[in-house]
Amino acid sequence: MRRQMELGTVRVRLAQLVWALCALAAMVLALGALTYALKANSDNGAVTFIRDAAGVLDLGVFNLHNGVKEFSGEAADTKNALFNWGLAAIVWLIIGRIADRLLRP
């Protein structure tokens, strides 16, 4: 009985960790899109780091160029970031919630 309780606790903690990591990925993607929307200084190290991290977390499907939808014209980078990285953030949250439900006892 005690072993089952310990295993249940481990599964709950693992589910919480997976959910937190997926939520963090979604937050990085949202921040990356926000740096484009607010026209942040691309020479700033923090902005570059966030954009690079978001570029990795978009999984190649939701990237800025060749993403799900590609805008053209004025402010295309901002629209691409908001649309594609926004979708990627939603996908990360869905993945996190599904994984959380599967891992919990």
Residue pairs with C-beta under 8 A, 6 or more apart in sequence:
7 105
8 105
11 103
11 104
11 105
12 104
12 105
14 103
15 99
15 100
15 103
15 104
16 100
18 96
18 99
18 100
18 103
19 96
19 97
19 99
19 100
21 96
22 92
22 93
22 95
22 96
22 97
22 99
23 92
23 93
23 96
25 57
25 89
25 92
26 88
26 89
26 90
26 92
26 93
26 96
27 89
28 50
28 53
28 54
28 57
29 54
29 57
29 58
29 85
29 86
29 88
29 89
29 92
30 85
30 86
30 89
31 50
31 54
32 50
32 51
32 53
32 54
32 55
32 81
32 85
33 54
33 81
33 82
33 85
33 86
33 89
34 40
35 47
35 50
35 51
35 81
36 77
36 78
36 81
36 82
37 78
37 81
37 82
39 78
40 47
41 47
42 48
42 51
54 85
54 88
55 63
55 64
57 88
57 92
58 64
58 67
58 84
58 85
58 88
59 88
61 67
61 68
61 88
62 68
62 84
62 85
62 87
62 88
62 91
63 84
64 77
64 80
64 81
64 84
64 85
65 80
67 80
67 83
67 84
68 83
68 84
68 87
69 80
69 83
69 84
70 76
70 80
71 79
71 80
71 83
